[in-house]
Amino acid sequence: MACAESFADVPESTLLPEELEALGTARHEGRRREFATVRHCARRALADIGVAPVPVLPGERGAPVWPHGVVGSMTHSAGYRAAAVALDDHVRAVGIDAEPHAALPGRTLGALTRPEEREWLAALAADFPEVHWDRLLFCAKEAVYKAWFPMTRRRLGFRDAAVTFDPAGGTFRAALVEGTGHEPPAPLVYEGRWAAAPHLLLAAVVVPAGPAAVRNRPDCATPPTS
């Protein structure tokens, strides 16, 4: 795999003609800058795996359309842009997400979580108060969705997966829950890594290529490691 990140925006002139056309008449300056910078990151990462510069256009549900034989993911947050790519004979799917390191607003948590997750988050917050675990849970679920959607082209609700964190190891596990109706070809368990900085949260999931990527349905009631 190859990754590229940026903490500062690049000029809009770095966009290829097809990307400028896709951006259209978007007038918000911040939107134009993040659109350009995250694609600049994508081309840097693609170059590292030997892929020539190509336009990275938004496709179905806004998911980026990668060159044939490539899988990848992009993310942008305040002051941060990143892309991760890989050749599909090594990696089946990848999902990355970045979020501000701050608590979720208002009553958002209830709409994003399952009851058991709220219990786990409360325990984590008591033991490790330096991390906003509610926002990190959102970040992890976004990363899982970004890996899930290209494989299935189906919606995955926030409550369709139960996430547990290992606070010491910097890893997490997302398991699709019983009764969601989701079956292979996508995996039913996703294992990822997370990181927390003072102003930024990151989560990443990689699904390896090959039959080992599809696993049996897990027990979703495993409590978090503390």
C-alpha positions as MATLAB code, in Angstrom:
seq = 'MACAESFADVPESTLLPEELEALGTARHEGRRREFATVRHCARRALADIGVAPVPVLPGERGAPVWPHGVVGSMTHSAGYRAAAVALDDHVRAVGIDAEPHAALPGRTLGALTRPEEREWLAALAADFPEVHWDRLLFCAKEAVYKAWFPMTRRRLGFRDAAVTFDPAGGTFRAALVEGTGHEPPAPLVYEGRWAAAPHLLLAAVVVPAGPAAVRNRPDCATPPTS';
ca = [
       0.000    0.000    0.000;
       0.930    3.645   -0.345;
      -0.351    6.646    1.564;
       0.006   10.406    1.237;
      -1.182   13.184    3.516;
      -1.153   16.964    3.660;
      -1.688   19.476    6.437;
      -1.887   22.408    4.005;
      -3.955   22.893    0.871;
      -2.512   22.966   -2.637;
      -3.649   25.295   -5.458;
      -6.755   24.336   -7.368;
      -4.579   24.376  -10.492;
      -3.312   20.915   -9.516;
      -6.659   19.445  -10.624;
      -6.859   17.659  -13.946;
      -9.434   18.928  -16.485;
     -11.895   16.115  -15.778;
     -11.735   16.881  -12.054;
     -12.323   20.579  -12.646;
     -15.395   19.627  -14.655;
     -16.611   17.317  -11.875;
     -16.102   20.068   -9.308;
     -18.390   22.202  -11.417;
     -19.660   25.441  -10.021;
     -18.959   24.702   -6.361;
     -18.329   28.180   -5.005;
     -17.268   27.427   -1.471;
     -13.541   28.085   -1.422;
     -12.885   25.520    1.289;
     -14.712   22.827   -0.681;
     -12.619   23.552   -3.778;
      -9.367   23.467   -1.804;
     -10.113   20.165   -0.061;
     -11.266   18.606   -3.356;
      -7.969   19.605   -5.010;
      -5.686   18.675   -2.127;
      -7.088   15.221   -1.459;
      -6.684   14.372   -5.156;
      -3.156   15.720   -5.085;
      -2.550   13.257   -2.219;
      -4.170   10.468   -4.236;
      -1.836   11.029   -7.196;
       1.206   11.081   -4.904;
       0.121    7.740   -3.434;
      -0.662    6.283   -6.871;
       2.814    7.240   -8.078;
       4.295    5.236   -5.200;
       2.628    2.053   -6.498;
       3.642    2.760  -10.088;
       0.384    4.232  -11.435;
       0.614    7.234  -13.744;
      -1.347   10.416  -12.897;
      -5.057   10.006  -13.625;
      -8.191   11.921  -12.680;
      -9.870   10.636   -9.523;
     -13.534   11.402  -10.046;
     -16.437   11.051   -7.604;
     -18.655    8.102   -8.426;
     -21.697    6.471   -6.838;
     -22.495    8.029   -3.443;
     -19.380   10.163   -3.847;
     -16.991    7.201   -3.632;
     -13.793    7.863   -5.619;
     -13.391    6.009   -8.916;
      -9.903    4.493   -9.037;
      -7.974    3.236  -12.069;
      -8.480   -0.402  -13.060;
      -6.582   -2.682  -10.716;
      -6.417   -0.135   -7.879;
      -8.387    0.182   -4.642;
      -8.210    3.165   -2.363;
      -9.801    5.626    0.004;
      -9.612    9.351    0.662;
     -10.469   11.561    3.613;
     -10.442   15.204    4.594;
     -10.917   16.986    7.888;
     -10.102   20.450    9.181;
      -6.432   21.011    8.341;
      -5.875   17.457    7.104;
      -6.198   15.577    3.799;
      -5.067   12.018    3.008;
      -5.323    9.164    0.528;
      -4.384    5.479    0.682;
      -4.168    3.169   -2.342;
      -3.097   -0.374   -3.196;
      -3.083   -2.805   -6.108;
      -6.110   -5.088   -5.964;
      -4.065   -8.281   -6.248;
      -2.759   -7.479   -2.756;
      -5.648   -5.619   -1.116;
      -9.358   -6.058   -1.680;
     -10.524   -2.839   -0.053;
      -9.276   -0.004    2.117;
     -11.094    2.619    4.140;
      -9.619    5.641    5.932;
     -11.264    8.458    7.834;
     -10.123   11.559    9.716;
     -12.208   13.548   12.180;
     -11.655   16.484   14.540;
     -10.607   15.323   17.990;
     -13.691   16.648   19.737;
     -16.887   15.265   21.221;
     -19.789   14.494   18.915;
     -22.391   17.271   18.868;
     -25.710   17.092   20.662;
     -27.604   13.822   20.582;
     -25.660   12.387   17.652;
     -24.274    9.472   19.643;
     -27.648    7.803   20.097;
     -28.233    7.731   16.342;
     -24.829    6.190   15.612;
     -24.440    3.516   18.252;
     -25.891    0.308   19.565;
     -26.716    0.035   23.303;
     -23.726   -2.201   24.017;
     -21.425    0.298   22.297;
     -22.644    3.098   24.539;
     -21.790    0.982   27.577;
     -18.306    0.281   26.229;
     -17.744    3.949   25.394;
     -18.704    4.999   28.913;
     -16.173    2.548   30.359;
     -13.450    3.735   27.981;
     -14.167    7.384   28.759;
     -13.798    6.682   32.486;
     -10.492    4.844   32.057;
      -8.987    6.876   29.190;
     -10.520   10.366   29.317;
      -7.859   11.869   27.049;
      -9.585   10.391   23.969;
     -13.016   11.406   22.653;
     -14.156    7.830   22.130;
     -17.553    8.825   20.753;
     -15.986   10.681   17.837;
     -13.444    7.903   17.342;
     -16.280    5.388   17.061;
     -17.840    7.531   14.335;
     -14.428    7.714   12.627;
     -13.976    3.933   12.730;
     -17.453    3.289   11.316;
     -16.808    5.733    8.484;
     -13.583    3.884    7.628;
     -15.439    0.559    7.634;
     -18.150    1.956    5.360;
     -15.547    3.267    2.902;
     -14.125   -0.267    2.639;
     -17.567   -1.912    2.577;
     -19.294    0.126   -0.127;
     -16.952   -0.548   -3.072;
     -17.279   -4.294   -2.433;
     -21.076   -4.366   -2.142;
     -22.559   -1.150   -3.572;
     -25.009   -1.335   -0.678;
     -25.790    0.923    2.236;
     -24.330    0.072    5.642;
     -26.016    1.831    8.544;
     -24.095    3.059   11.567;
     -25.971    0.560   13.750;
     -25.237   -2.326   11.386;
     -21.768   -2.754   12.893;
     -20.576   -3.032   16.489;
     -17.129   -1.534   17.161;
     -14.790   -2.338   20.031;
     -11.452   -0.654   20.710;
      -8.157   -1.807   22.135;
      -6.935    1.419   23.761;
      -3.464    0.053   24.489;
      -2.789   -1.472   21.069;
      -4.331    1.243   18.918;
      -6.578   -1.243   17.126;
     -10.317   -1.746   16.717;
     -12.681   -4.465   15.561;
     -15.932   -3.879   13.714;
     -18.363   -6.783   13.425;
     -21.549   -6.725   11.386;
     -24.454   -7.525   13.658;
     -27.065  -10.266   13.369;
     -30.188   -9.425   11.433;
     -28.782   -6.727    9.148;
     -29.167   -8.921    6.077;
     -25.590   -8.354    4.956;
     -23.768  -11.418    3.703;
     -20.571  -12.166    1.768;
     -18.916  -11.304   -0.636;
     -17.960   -8.588    1.844;
     -16.274   -9.609    5.112;
     -18.333   -9.728    8.273;
     -15.445   -8.630   10.507;
     -13.133   -5.673    9.937;
      -9.953   -5.106   11.890;
      -8.354   -1.686   11.816;
      -6.025    0.746   13.511;
      -6.675    4.123   15.080;
      -4.592    7.073   16.216;
      -5.352   10.173   18.256;
      -3.507   13.485   18.112;
      -4.465   16.650   20.022;
      -6.681   17.937   17.196;
      -7.155   14.900   14.951;
      -8.517   11.345   15.038;
      -7.654    8.759   12.381;
      -9.004    5.299   11.593;
      -7.995    2.853    8.857;
      -9.235   -0.545    7.690;
      -7.599   -2.859    5.152;
      -9.292   -5.947    3.700;
      -6.668   -8.341    2.283;
      -7.216   -9.966   -1.076;
      -8.060  -13.657   -1.297;
     -10.527  -16.077    0.331;
      -9.180  -15.329    3.820;
     -10.821  -11.907    3.623;
     -14.314  -13.436    4.016;
     -14.865  -14.640    7.569;
     -17.595  -16.311    9.544;
     -20.057  -14.196   11.439;
     -18.586  -13.310   14.849;
     -19.984  -12.946   18.312;
     -20.617   -9.213   18.544;
     -20.903   -9.095   22.322;
     -17.172   -9.133   23.082;
     -16.389   -6.278   25.496;
     -13.562   -3.836   24.780;
     -10.072   -4.485   26.086;
      -9.161   -2.025   28.830;
];
